Amino acid sequence: MKPIIQLLHFGYHQAMSCIFPVAIFTTLAITSVIEIPFLYRYDAILLILLGVQFLMYRSGLESIDEIKVICIFHVIGLVLEIYKVWMGSWSYPEPGYTKLLGVPLYSGFMYASVASFMCQIWRRLRMDMTGWPGLIPSLMLGGAIYLNFFTHHFIPDFRWWLTVLVFIVFWKTWIIYRVRTETYRMPLTLAFIIVGFFIWTAENIATFFDGWKYPDQQETWQFVSFSKISSWFLLVIISVIIVAQLKHVKANLINHDTRIK
């Protein structure tokens, strides 16, 4: 009976951590079948998601620190989106006033939703890590991964080399998480793979509701290539690195303030 109770609690916290991603999918689904008067669809999606973020903050579901992390990811994602659309990797064919260089501003929330999940699950499961490689190796690896998303269009794609490097850098790193009074752990690289797969699944849902279109989806929808899982695997690493480092900095500040008192 206890394992079932633990699983239910774990599932509950996972579900609560997915509120913002679910809000995005719901908004995409509703706006794909219901036209909002006097608003282009992309503009309506942006307003709705801004409203969801405001309500989550006012209700206490997200803290001001988590909002700051989400904003960082929104900017990181939007820059990447602008570049990818410019390179023809995918497109946003519908009109909208809130488009920047062909990219609707709401698109940054796709990346921000990953940050929202990370922050929420970190807090809800009282997560910690052991064997973290440190600031310099993790930031250098995260920077190289992000840069490769841009450079692989005109120089060789190093994603598989970077993937091997991820397993080398993080091979000692474990996630420690807690469900009620029990403590569990998981290799960080395994968590990267699991989350990457679920983001790929979410991407299929988003493109099904015309959140954006890949070149082979212009005429009719079809599954996103399995190769995209490797891209999301690497993106999740960037997310974890940023969130983990910010949590580490905050913990040090709190400890410093405690010692001063």
Secondary structure, DSSP 8 states (H G I E B T S, - for coil): -HHHHHHHHHHHHHHHHTHHHHHHHHHHHHHHHS--TTS-HHHHHHHHHHHHHHHHHHTTSS-HHHHHHHHHHHHHHHHHHHHHHHTTS-B--S--SSEETTEEGGGHHHHHHHHHHHHHHHHHTT-EEES---HHHHHHHHHHHHHHHHHTTTS---HHHHHHHHHHHTTT-EEEEEETTEEEEEEHHHHHHHHHHHHHHHHHHHHHTTSSB-GGGSSS-----TTHHHHHHHHHHHHHHHHHHHHHHHHHHHHHHHHH-
